[in-house]
Amino acid sequence: MTKQGIIIEEKKDKGAADGKKLWIWIVKYRFVFIVLFIIVQDIIYHTYTSLGLSGANFLGSGMLILLLIFCVLAVSKDKRSLRNGLLWGGISMISVWTSLLFNIWPLSFIYLLFIIYTTGVIIYNVAVSKEINVNIIFGAIAGFLLIGVVGAAICSSLELFYPGSFTLTEGMGNYATTFYYFSIITMTSLGYGDITPATDIARSISAYLVIFGQLYLVILVAILVGKFIKRSDTKKIEKDIEDLKREIQSLKK
């Protein structure tokens, strides 16, 4: 092999190693990315619509596709889960665009199922994690925000198919953002009264949002606190063992 060929091979190996490191870093902080995206896209979308600019629906659709991409990232921790995520994420993206372009709204429920799956995967990863780190804390936050997304999708669909299911304050016309707001404040049991359920099924959905929200906060906080205490106890035990080893060594001398 020539010298030039050796240099090219070395560059390829270095590029592959850098790519692998980047992938490991992305997987390590994948829950951080999805939380930051949800917060940033919410700010961008509300700022854009408040300025009265055209193309809000196109922007919202683009944000929806990006959310699905970040969901694929959130459920991917190895090659197998990445393939599954890409498959179902791709199907969800196609269903979203098809429902928007051809007004076939039932297809959008495929997207909802993928969001529910992503939420379950994130919560499971948080629950089974053996340690507490930045990614796990953001995972707990991501789970809560995605439950809000699911609640918003259900409520907005109900209002779309059965108008009058919710009583909205005048000026609240964008169902996607309006019901995401409603879902979050209902889950936290805050409730400002600007959106109220007006039918039995709407009240049932609202009640379950409250239950899921409160249970999520209580159970996840308990899990995280338990892991933190366990981590502190483990460190203390390890320190005691090291001190005992040093004391034995000193006695031998």
VENMOLIN-V174198 format. One record per helix or strand of 3 or more residues. SS is the DSSP state (H for helix, E for strand). FROM is the first residue (numbers start at 1). TO is the last residue. Records with the same first field share a line. If there is no record, write none. Layout:
BEGIN
SS->FROM-TO  FROM-TO
END
This chain:
BEGIN
H->3-28  30-50  56-74  79-102  105-128  134-161  175-187  200-252
E->166-168  195-197
END
